Amino acid sequence: MNWQAKDHELIWHPYQAHSAAPTNRVIVKGQGSLLYDLEGRSYIDAISSWWVNLHGHCHPALSAAIARQSNELEQVIFARHTHKPAVQLAERLLGLFPYLGKIFYSDNGSTAVEVALKMCMQYHAHHGHERNQFIVLSDSYHGDTFGAMSVSARSLFTHHFERHLFQVLHMPGPDDPAHLIEAFETACKRQDIAGFIYEPCIQGSAGMKMYAPELLEQLLQIAKSNGVLLIADEVMTGFGRTETLFVSEQMPTKPDIVCLSKGLTGGYMPFGATLASNEMYAAFAVEDMTKTLFHGHSYTGNALACAVALASLDELQKPECFEQRRMIAQSHASFASVLSALPSVRNVRQKGTILAWDIHQEISGYRSPIRERIISFYAEAGILIRPLGNTVYLLPPYCINAQELAQLYQVTLEFLETL
Ligand SMILES: Cc1ncc(COP(=O)(O)O)c(C=O)c1O
C-alpha cells in the first residue's frame, strides 16, 4: 500500500465526513501563493490555508528565522523560565496595543479564547463579584474546545455537546441592529455578566458576515459603561486582513483582552496569544496561590513560534506589504462592483483583503449542496477555495500578484456562468 492510501486508512481529517474513497489532495510543495500537488499541478491558495498564511508559503525570511532559532533553542518549559524571542515578541505585539500590558502565550485560536474566558471570570471572582455569564452575538464562532464552543453559536458544530456547554446570552445578529442594541443594553445591565466576546466587524465562520465599526462601537460603549469586560477575538481578523493591522484600531473604545492566533506566525506554526490589560493582570498579582491563573500548555511560549512570529511581523510592517494589501483591497473593490451586477450573486461584501459573496440558492447556509460543486470547479481551474455553504470568499496571502487575482476573478465569473 502506498503512503497516500495509508492517509485514508490511518488519519482522521478535520471537518470531514467519512467517505469510502480517498479524496484528500496531496500537497508536496508550497511557494508564495501557490501550492503544488503530487502531479505537479499548482493551486492558488485563495484562502491562505484556513486564514493562517500571510506572506506566502515557504517565505525565505520566515523559514530562515525558524532554522536559525532551531539551532539555538527550540523549546523550554515556560513556567519559571523565559527566552529572548518570547520577550521580544511580547514587546512588539504589546506595542501594537498600547492600552494592553501583558501577554499570555498558548497554542491556537481556541486556546487563546479559553485563556481569555478564564481571565475574565477569575478577574471578577477576585473582585468578589458573581459575574460569570458571557454575551455573544448570534452566529459567533470562537473555536472548538469546550469553552470556545460555549461562547459560539449553537449549531451543527456543537449540537452533540450542547448539554455540556455553559450557558451564555445569545444576542440577535448585527444584521438586525435595532433588536441587537435593545437586547444588548438589557443584557449588559444584568449583574452577572462577566464579558462580551466578539469577532470585530467580521464573523468569519458564520459566512464572512460583515458589520460596521460604528455598530460595534455602540455595543462596546454600552458594555464598558456597565462594567462588562470586552474580549476582541481577532484570531481571524488580525495581522492586516482588513484596512488596519487589527480591527480593534477602528473603534475608539478598546478591548480589555485581545485573542490572536492564525496569522501570528505568518502561517508557519500553531501559536496563540491572549493580550490583557494591566488592570486585568493586577487582579491576579498577589501573593495568594488561589489567585493564580492556573493555565498553561506544554508548548506555551515555544521559541520557534516566537522567532517566526517576529520574522512575520517584520514582513507585515514593511511598506511593500502594506502596498500589497492596498493593491488586493482595491482590486477586490473593483471586482465587487462587477459581481454586484450579476443576478446569481447576493450580498457582495468586502473589508480590506477579504471579499465575500453569496450565491443565490434555495438551500443556503453551511449545508448548501452547491459547496461541493464550487470546490471542484475552482480546483479544476487551479484554485484552492473552501466556501462556507453558498458563501464564497477570497482571503489570499498578501504576496498574491495582480495576475493571480485576475485568475481568481475570471474563474469566479466562469463558475457563475454555469448556474
Ligand atoms: C474568530 C475565531 N476565533 C477562534 C478560532 C479558533 O482558532 P483555532 O482553529 O486555531 O483553534 C477561529 C478559527 O477559525 C476563529 O475564526
The ligand as an ORCA input file, in Angstrom:
! r2SCAN-3c Opt
* xyz 0 1
  C     -12.656     34.148     15.251
  C     -12.036     32.814     15.555
  N     -11.717     32.514     16.817
  C     -11.143     31.348     17.139
  C     -10.898     30.388     16.180
  C     -10.292     29.084     16.560
  O      -8.972     29.004     16.133
  P      -8.229     27.583     16.026
  O      -8.840     26.882     14.875
  O      -6.799     27.950     15.804
  O      -8.453     26.887     17.314
  C     -11.236     30.656     14.852
  C     -10.994     29.651     13.813
  O     -11.413     29.751     12.685
  C     -11.828     31.891     14.522
  O     -12.184     32.208     13.275
*
